[in-house]
């Protein structure tokens, strides 16, 4: 579960996309799609977190004691929307769009990231749902700007 909690953090995101690009058919527009989704999601996350200013979930001492990793302590910004869920949804949409993985597998993997973010008390469930929705939306926005089929 911990892998999914951090796999779409800013420090790791570039490696995830670089690995994913290996499986995407080569074309300048496909590369541009991947390269534009990352900063678009990042800007959207930053902008909405500043406006909405929702605080992270409070730490439950009994629950916190059983967690092996303290991902919650790393989070310094606001909670809504979940940037990790947004990036995960965008990445897995790209992988499903190019046929790298079936859509069900993509949805399952994005869902695992969302679940992990809630499990480690980094987000409320609504933060991750809203983030994933925005990630899917940003994929379609960038795809339509590039006029990809």
C-alpha positions, -999 to +999 in steps of 0.1 A: +000+000+000+029+024+008+041+022-028+008+036-041+009+063-014+040+079-028+043+068-064+029+100-077+047+125-055+066+153-072+099+137-065+090+104-082+066+116-109+092+122-136+105+086-133+069+072-135+062+091-167+097+083-181+090+046-175+055+049-190+068+066-221+087+035-230+054+018-237+036+047-255+039+047-293+064+073-305+051+105-320+058+142-311+022+147-301+022+116-278+053+129-261+038+164-259+006+150-243+027+134-215+049+165-210+019+189-209-002+168-185+023+170-157+027+208-154-010+213-161-020+190-132+007+206-110-006+242-117-042+231-112-034+214-079-014+244-066-040+269-077-070+250-062-052+242-029-045+279-024-081+289-031-099+261-013-074+259+017-089+227+032-068+214+060-055+179+060-073+152+081-065+153+118-042+126+131-059+099+150-033+088+176-045+051+177-046+048+140-013+066+136+005+042+159-002+012+136+011+029+104+045+018+095+054+048+074+047+085+082+037+099+049+014+124+066+044+142+082+058+150+048+027+169+036+030+206+042+003+221+019-035+219+019-056+188+013-081+196-015-076+184-043-053+154-040-024+161-064-012+125-062-047+113-072-048+138-100-015+127-114-023+090-110-056+094-128-039+114-157-011+089-159-033+058-160-057+075-185-027+080-208-017+044-203-053+032-211-056+056-240-026+042-257-036+006-249-007-001-226-031-014-199-069-021-201-091+006-187-102-015-158-066-020-147-059+017-151-089+026-129-079+000-104-043+014-101-056+050-098-080+038-072-052+022-052-033+055-051-065+072-039-071+045-013-035+047-001-036+085+003-067+082+025-053+052+044-022+071+054-043+101+065-030+125+039-064+132+024-101+128+029-119+105+005-135+135-013-101+150-019-090+120-038-122+117-057-121+153-068-084+150-076-090+119-098-119+137-116-096+167-123-069+143-136-092+127-160-106+161-171-071+175-176-062+145-198-091+152-220-084+190-221-048+185-232-058+157-256-083+180-272-059+209-274-034+187-292-063+174-314-054+138-308-081+113-318 
